[in-house]
């Protein structure tokens, strides 16, 4: 009796199509959790780096020396560091070329920082549409498996004269299991999508504030 109501038993007794639905939902759940862990690590690292850079930036350090230190690190820079490098590099270059045109210097510096901001936003929003897709489609995929399983159960029920609940209960249980898998895949994806979207927006605001502050300073 225990084997009949176990998750493995429900999967093994399901029809081929319902099995495919279950495997699809399992795969989506694995992909969803992989994205969740990766995004969480990225955002946590970005926040820590931002706080560390802000402490350094406002400590009175020489900006030219800070720029050279960041350049020496190469591709390891990101977030506020990348925006600072982009802005300071363009400011230094334009100051030499357009020393008599402060407006051109500021416009070029602002443009360089906006480009850097766009790149950072792309990094933050990467894979978020995938979470949204999994969260919105998984319940319907599970519902499709449920409908198909219940339909097969009633077809089998109509083919016998003395029908009992015990005859259709396994099929209905398998079908409802597909719905449960759909919800298990969808709920974490939706929660994570909302959380990461809010976190990305707050971090983007921090980048924009730094950009305005940097432009005011120079």
N, C-alpha and C positions, 0 to 999 in steps of 0.2 A: 504493500500500500504506500509506504514511504517513497519507494522508487518511482511510483506513478505520479506523485505530486512534486517531485524534486525538479529543479530547474533543468537539469540534464535530461531527466525523463520526459519533461514537457517538450524539450527541443527534439529529442530523438523520435518521439511519437508524432510530431507535427508533419504536415504535408511538405512536399518539396518547396512549394512557393512560400509557405510560411517560414520554412527554414531559411530561405534566401532573405526574407524580410528581417528575420532575427539576426542573421549574420551581418546584413547591411547596417542595422542599428548598432550592433556591437562595434563594427568598424568605425561608424560615425562617433560613437562614444569615446573610443580610443583616440581618434584624431582630435576630438574636442578637448580632451584632457591634456593631450600633448601641447595643443595651442595655449590652453589655460596656463600650464606650468611655464611655458616659454615666455608668454606675455607677462606673467607675474614677475618672473626673474628680470626681464628687460626693464619693466617700469620701476621695480625696486632699485635696480642698479642705477637707473637714470636719476631717481630722486636723491640717492646717496651722492652721486657725482655732482649733481647740481648744488647741493648744500656745501660740499667740500670746495667747489669752485667759487661759490659766493663768498665763503669765508676768506679764501685767498684773495679774491678780487677786491674785497673791501678792507683788507688788512693794510693797504697802503703800499702794496708791492709795485715795483716799476713795471708798467704795462708792456714796455718793449722787451724786458727780460722775461716776463710771463709769456708773451707771444713766442719768443724763441724757444722756451722750454716746451711749450705745447707743440710747436712745429717739429721739434726733435722727436716727439713721440709718434709722429706719423699718423697712421690710420686708427690709432687707439682713441683719438679724441671724439667726443660726441656731445650732443645737447648744448648746454651753455658754452662749453669749451669750443665747440665747432662754430657756434655763432660769433663768439668773440674773435676767433682766428679769422673768420671770413670778414668781419667788420673792420678789424684792426689792419688786416692786410690791404684791403681796398682803401681804407682811409690813408694809410702810409703812402700807397702808390699814387693816389689822386692828389695828395698834398704836394708831392713833388712836381706833378704835371700841371695842376691848376692851383698854384699857390695864391693867385689873385682872384680866385672865384670860389669862395667858401660854399656857396649854394651848390655848385657842381660837386664839390667834395662830399657834402652831406647827402646829396641825392644818390651818388654812387655808393656811398657807404650803406645807406638805408636799403638800397636795392640789393646789395650783396648779402645783407643780413636777412632780408625777406626770402631770398633764394635758399639760404641755409635753413631758415625756419621751415620752409616747405619740405625740404629733405628730411628734417627731423620729424615733422608731422607724418610723413609717409612711413617712416620707421615705426612710429607709435601706432598707426592705424593698420599696419600690415597684419593680415590674417583675421582682423575683426569682422569683415564681411563673411568670412567662412563660419565663424561662431554664430552670427546672425542667421545664416542659411541653415545650419544644423538645428538651431533652436526653433526655427519656424517650420521646417519640413519634417523633422523626426516624428512628431505626434501623428502627422498624416500618414507617414509610412507605416507606423505601428497600427494605425486605424485600418489601413488597407489590409494588413495581415490579419487583423481581428475579423473584419468583414468576411474575408475569404475563408478563414477557419470556421466561423459560425455557419457560413453558407454550406460548407462541406458537411458539417455536423447535421444540419437539417436535411440535406440530401440523403445522407446515410440513414437518418431517422425515418424518412419517408419510404425507404426501401424494405423495411421490415414490418411485420404485422404487430408483434407485441413489443412496442417501444418502451423503454424504461429510461429513467434519468441517468442511470449508470452508463448507458450506452453513449449518451451525448456529452456527459460531464467532462471526459478527457479532452474532447475536441474543443469545447467551449473554454476550458482552462488554458489550452494551448493558444487559442485565439486571444484571450485576455492577456496572456503573458506577453504577446507581441505589443499590445498597447502599453503595458508596464515598461517594456524596454524602450519604447518610443519616448515615454515621459522621462525615463532615467537618462536618456541621451539629450533631451531637449532642455530640461530644467537647469542643469549646470551650465550649459552653453548660454542660455538667456541671462542667467544671473551674472556670469562672468563677462558677457558682452556689455551689460549695463555698467558693471563695476569698472571695466577697463575704459569704456567710453568716457565716463566721468573723470577717471584718473588722467586720461590723455588730455581732456579739455583743461583740467587744472594745470597740468604740466605745460601745455601749450601757452596758457596764459602767463605762466612764469617766464617762458621764453620771450614772449612779446613784451612783458614788462622790462626784462633785461635789455632787450633791443632799444626800447625807448630811453632807458636810463643811460645806456652806453652812448647813444646819439646825443643826449643832453650833455654828457661829460665832455665829449670831444668837440 
